[in-house]
Amino acid sequence: MDWLSVFPFIVVIMVAMKTKLVIPGLTAGLLTASFIYKPGVISGLQQFYEFIMSGLKDENNVKIVLFLYMFTGLIGLMKYTGGIKGFVHLASSKINTKKGALFLTWISTIGTFSAPSFRIVTVAPIMKALLNKVKITPQELGFVIETTATPVIVLMPIATAFVGYMSSVVQLSLKAEGIEGDGYRYFLQSIPYNFFSISIILIGFYLSFFHHSKKQATDAGNQEKELDDQWEDCHPAVAKDLPRKPFNLLLPLGGVILLTLFLTYWSGYEKGFTSLLQAFIEADVLDAMVFALLTTVLLTFFFYLFQRFSLKELVTFFIEGGNEMMPVIVLLTVVWGLASSTEALGFSTFVTSNLDWIPSLFVPPVLFLVGAFISYFIGSSWGTWGILMPLGISLGHSTGTDLPLVIGAVFASGTFGAFSSPLSDNTNTIARILKLNPMTYAKFKLTPALIAAGTAAVGYFIISYVV
């Protein structure tokens, strides 16, 4: 049956690229695996259910779901109480030059790195308000904002919506391959090898502060209609009827970051590691992140109630915010089920037995290029990681390739699609706020993305030769 274990991945890639949707592709792959494992209508569907439930029974997976739901729920509270709108108004009123606008875009990453969507809806309206004050085109601003969104966030080791998922797909792939190790630690080790993220950040920084565009700043050829000074209502987070209370964003966000750092250190300290670095390395990071977020959410409710916001409205917007993460939770559930199915079908055995002849020199760059191709056409980093990580770790293990390098290549490939694809949520959100045509805007940023991807591919060849 080992050779049949590759079929589900083929089905996933074909369906996802045909439909431009990740979840149907993953579901089709899981159904294929279920019917291969247990042929028959009833038995196959029952096995599909068992694969799905296997992931939901895992305690760490439940923690990841809880973290994601609470995190987006907290963002929902910030929107309703005017935290995001207040921050946008405060920042936009103090910036009057192009360099000031770009500096704010970069420096604001410190406080808004938790999730790409959160960063975009916080920073893009500020930029929209400044477009008629500073000499810069909206597409250039959109590019800088995106450069400091997903590419930066995937490199952050704590307090992001990505950390739990990225560690989870690594852990599941390690388990399927029978490799002992901690998914989070492997994720940390892979961060320096996310060459695409590093390359596009450097390119973005150069274009922001050292490159002088030959185009006129008033050129709005990529816009659907002329921009104006009015940034309110360009996104629900900055609607006209919301209050302006910047501290309703700054205090909860600062609280969750600081509390996460403290509890992460404390977790390692309780294990007997007094060194700051060692305590962080040995800590139960997922537990610390979930506990910090839960505590922050509870304190934030009291903070908003003290301001006389309605408890009923707070609960409603928290739930509405959390529900925005449901598509991701569904995706996670199917990814976990697919990981269980590949383990049951003996996918790792097939890779080890048939693909160990591949030179390790080619594994990271080929994985990156294949993943970049897939991610561009499905527009999802998380979907790409869920599809490619089991294959990457199996291939890396069987060929003796350095696993952090392989993991970094897979993460880099998904980041390419999230940044450059016209199907990406980030691309479409930026385009909607700045009133750009999504396809034209995606074409505008494709050239620097391809330069960064080419740099990354060459980097993987060189580092694979050296390692």
CORURFEN-V306569 format. One record per residue. RES is the residue in three letters. PSI is psi in whole degrees, 0 to 359 (NA if undefined). OMEGA is omega in radians with two decimals (999 if undefined). Layout:
RES,PSI,OMEGA  RES,PSI,OMEGA
This chain:
MET,346,-3.03  ASP,317,-3.06  TRP,336,3.10  LEU,344,-3.07  SER,343,3.14  VAL,340,-3.10  PHE,314,3.14  PRO,323,3.14  PHE,322,3.09  ILE,317,3.13  VAL,316,3.13  VAL,309,-3.07  ILE,316,-3.10  MET,313,-3.10  VAL,318,-3.12  ALA,317,-3.13  MET,329,3.12  LYS,316,-3.07  THR,346,-3.03  LYS,24,-3.14  LEU,134,-3.04  VAL,313,-3.02  ILE,315,3.07  PRO,323,3.11  GLY,313,3.13  LEU,320,3.13  THR,317,3.10  ALA,320,3.10  GLY,319,3.14  LEU,321,3.07  LEU,318,3.09  THR,314,3.13  ALA,320,-3.11  SER,317,-3.11  PHE,335,3.01  ILE,317,-3.10  TYR,319,3.11  LYS,91,3.13  PRO,148,-3.10  GLY,142,-3.04  VAL,306,-3.08  ILE,312,-3.09  SER,324,3.12  GLY,316,3.12  LEU,324,3.10  GLN,320,3.12  GLN,324,3.05  PHE,314,3.11  TYR,318,-3.11  GLU,322,3.09  PHE,318,3.12  ILE,313,-3.08  MET,334,-3.11  SER,323,3.11  GLY,324,-3.11  LEU,344,3.12  LYS,346,-3.12  ASP,129,-3.07  GLU,318,-3.12  ASN,325,3.10  ASN,321,3.10  VAL,321,3.10  LYS,321,3.13  ILE,316,3.11  VAL,316,3.13  LEU,317,3.14  PHE,311,-3.10  LEU,317,-3.12  TYR,314,-3.14  MET,323,-3.11  PHE,311,3.13  THR,333,3.02  GLY,320,3.10  LEU,320,3.09  ILE,322,3.07  GLY,321,3.09  LEU,319,3.12  MET,321,3.11  LYS,309,-3.04  TYR,323,-3.09  THR,6,3.06  GLY,15,-3.13  GLY,312,-3.13  ILE,314,-3.14  LYS,319,3.13  GLY,320,3.12  PHE,318,3.12  VAL,314,-3.12  HIS,317,-3.13  LEU,313,-3.07  ALA,318,-3.07  SER,335,-3.12  SER,351,-3.06  LYS,359,-3.10  ILE,131,-3.11  ASN,359,-3.11  THR,161,3.12  LYS,314,-3.13  LYS,322,3.10  GLY,319,3.12  ALA,315,-3.13  LEU,321,3.10  PHE,317,3.11  LEU,319,3.13  THR,315,-3.12  TRP,314,-3.05  ILE,333,-3.14  SER,347,3.08  THR,329,-3.11  ILE,322,-3.08  GLY,355,-3.05  THR,26,-3.07  PHE,6,-3.02  SER,324,3.14  ALA,146,-3.14  PRO,316,-3.11  SER,319,3.11  PHE,316,3.14  ARG,317,-3.09  ILE,313,-3.08  VAL,345,3.08  THR,319,-3.01  VAL,321,-3.05  ALA,318,3.09  PRO,328,3.06  ILE,313,-3.14  MET,322,3.11  LYS,320,-3.14  ALA,338,-3.05  LEU,354,-3.00  LEU,328,3.13  ASN,357,3.11  LYS,329,-3.02  VAL,155,-3.10  LYS,82,3.13  ILE,143,-3.12  THR,154,-3.13  PRO,326,3.13  GLN,326,3.06  GLU,318,3.10  LEU,316,3.11  GLY,319,3.13  PHE,315,-3.13  VAL,318,3.13  ILE,315,-3.13  GLU,327,3.08  THR,327,-3.11  THR,15,3.11  ALA,256,-3.07  THR,314,-3.13  PRO,326,3.11  VAL,317,-3.03  ILE,325,3.14  VAL,347,3.11  LEU,354,-3.10  MET,129,-3.05  PRO,348,-3.11  ILE,164,2.95  ALA,35,3.02  THR,162,3.09  ALA,349,-3.06  PHE,329,-2.97  VAL,312,-3.10  GLY,316,-3.13  TYR,315,-3.11  MET,318,3.08  SER,324,-3.10  SER,314,-3.11  VAL,329,3.06  VAL,314,-3.12  GLN,316,3.13  LEU,320,-3.13  SER,322,3.06  LEU,316,-3.14  LYS,317,-3.14  ALA,330,-3.13  GLU,353,-3.13  GLY,29,-3.12  ILE,128,3.06  GLU,136,3.12  GLY,162,-3.12  ASP,127,-3.10  GLY,321,-3.12  TYR,320,-3.14  ARG,320,3.07  TYR,322,3.08  PHE,314,3.10  LEU,316,-3.12  GLN,336,-3.10  SER,345,-3.05  ILE,315,3.13  PRO,345,-3.11  TYR,7,3.04  ASN,75,-2.97  PHE,330,3.14  PHE,314,-3.14  SER,314,-3.12  ILE,317,-3.11  SER,314,-3.07  ILE,330,3.06  ILE,316,3.11  LEU,319,3.10  ILE,316,3.12  GLY,321,3.12  PHE,318,3.12  TYR,313,-3.12  LEU,331,-3.14  SER,317,-2.93  PHE,347,-3.05  PHE,349,-3.12  HIS,134,3.13  HIS,112,-3.10  SER,140,3.10  LYS,346,3.14  LYS,149,3.06  GLN,140,-3.13  ALA,340,-3.14  THR,354,3.13  ASP,115,-3.13  ALA,40,-3.05  GLY,335,-3.13  ASN,3,-3.11  GLN,148,3.09  GLU,327,3.05  LYS,164,-3.02  GLU,137,3.10  LEU,155,3.04  ASP,185,-3.10  ASP,349,-3.02  GLN,109,3.14  TRP,346,3.12  GLU,142,-3.13  ASP,7,3.04  CYS,347,3.06  HIS,147,3.14  PRO,334,-3.13  ALA,344,3.14  VAL,36,-3.12  ALA,154,-3.07  LYS,327,-3.05  ASP,1,3.12  LEU,150,3.07  PRO,170,3.09  ARG,99,-3.10  LYS,85,-3.06  PRO,328,-3.12  PHE,343,3.06  ASN,351,2.96  LEU,313,-2.99  LEU,316,-3.09  LEU,311,3.10  PRO,319,-3.11  LEU,316,3.07  GLY,322,3.13  GLY,315,-3.10  VAL,325,3.13  ILE,311,-3.11  LEU,319,-3.14  LEU,324,3.09  THR,315,3.12  LEU,314,-3.11  PHE,313,-3.09  LEU,329,3.06  THR,313,3.09  TYR,317,-3.10  TRP,324,3.12  SER,316,3.10  GLY,324,3.13  TYR,319,3.13  GLU,340,3.09  LYS,0,3.07  GLY,11,-3.13  PHE,107,-3.08  THR,336,3.09  SER,135,-3.10  LEU,310,-3.11  LEU,314,-3.12  GLN,323,3.11  ALA,319,3.11  PHE,320,-3.11  ILE,320,-3.05  GLU,358,-3.07  ALA,157,2.97  ASP,86,-2.95  VAL,317,-3.10  LEU,316,3.09  ASP,317,-3.13  ALA,318,-3.13  MET,316,-3.12  VAL,315,-3.13  PHE,318,3.13  ALA,317,-3.13  LEU,317,3.12  LEU,315,3.13  THR,317,3.14  THR,318,3.13  VAL,316,3.13  LEU,314,3.13  LEU,325,3.13  THR,321,3.07  PHE,313,3.13  PHE,322,3.13  PHE,316,3.13  TYR,324,3.09  LEU,324,3.10  PHE,332,3.10  GLN,7,3.08  ARG,28,2.94  PHE,148,-3.10  SER,130,3.11  LEU,318,3.13  LYS,317,3.14  GLU,321,3.11  LEU,313,3.13  VAL,317,-3.13  THR,313,-3.09  PHE,331,3.04  PHE,315,-3.14  ILE,318,3.11  GLU,320,3.09  GLY,314,3.11  GLY,322,-3.13  ASN,339,3.07  GLU,341,3.13  MET,358,-3.09  MET,319,3.07  PRO,323,3.12  VAL,321,3.12  ILE,320,3.05  VAL,316,3.10  LEU,314,3.12  LEU,315,-3.11  THR,317,-3.14  VAL,322,3.09  VAL,315,3.10  TRP,318,3.10  GLY,319,3.13  LEU,323,3.09  ALA,318,3.10  SER,322,-3.12  SER,321,3.13  THR,326,3.07  GLU,317,-3.12  ALA,326,-3.11  LEU,354,3.12  GLY,37,-3.11  PHE,317,-3.11  SER,324,3.11  THR,320,3.13  PHE,314,-3.13  VAL,315,-3.12  THR,321,-3.07  SER,332,-2.97  ASN,342,-3.04  LEU,11,-3.11  ASP,352,3.11  TRP,345,-3.10  ILE,127,3.11  PRO,136,-3.11  SER,338,3.12  LEU,328,-3.03  PHE,347,-3.01  VAL,304,-3.11  PRO,312,-3.12  PRO,322,3.13  VAL,318,3.08  LEU,317,-3.14  PHE,313,-3.09  LEU,318,3.10  VAL,315,3.13  GLY,321,3.12  ALA,320,3.11  PHE,313,-3.14  ILE,313,-3.05  SER,328,3.12  TYR,322,-3.06  PHE,348,3.03  ILE,344,3.04  GLY,22,-3.07  SER,122,3.06  SER,315,-3.09  TRP,319,3.11  GLY,317,3.13  THR,316,3.13  TRP,319,3.13  GLY,324,3.14  ILE,314,-2.90  LEU,335,-3.03  MET,317,3.10  PRO,318,3.11  LEU,317,-3.10  GLY,312,-3.11  ILE,322,3.07  SER,315,-3.14  LEU,318,3.12  GLY,317,-3.12  HIS,318,-3.08  SER,332,-3.12  THR,358,3.14  GLY,21,3.12  THR,145,3.12  ASP,119,-3.02  LEU,317,3.07  PRO,326,3.10  LEU,317,3.11  VAL,314,-3.13  ILE,318,3.10  GLY,322,3.12  ALA,319,3.12  VAL,314,3.12  PHE,322,3.12  ALA,321,-3.11  SER,319,3.10  GLY,324,3.12  THR,325,3.11  PHE,313,-3.13  GLY,319,3.13  ALA,328,-3.12  PHE,317,-2.91  SER,339,-3.02  SER,138,3.04  PRO,347,3.12  LEU,352,-3.09  SER,141,3.06  ASP,321,-3.12  ASN,314,3.13  THR,314,-3.06  ASN,327,3.10  THR,314,3.10  ILE,314,-3.11  ALA,322,-3.13  ARG,317,-3.10  ILE,317,-3.09  LEU,5,3.10  LYS,50,3.08  LEU,154,2.99  ASN,122,-3.04  PRO,317,-3.10  MET,317,3.13  THR,321,3.11  TYR,318,3.11  ALA,322,3.10  LYS,323,-3.14  PHE,319,-3.07  LYS,0,-3.11  LEU,322,-3.11  THR,307,3.08  PRO,329,3.11  ALA,320,3.11  LEU,324,3.07  ILE,315,3.11  ALA,321,3.13  ALA,318,3.09  GLY,318,3.09  THR,318,3.14  ALA,316,-3.13  ALA,315,3.09  VAL,319,3.12  GLY,321,3.14  TYR,323,3.06  PHE,314,-3.09  ILE,312,-3.08  ILE,327,3.09  SER,324,3.11  TYR,320,-3.10  VAL,315,-3.10  VAL,NA,999
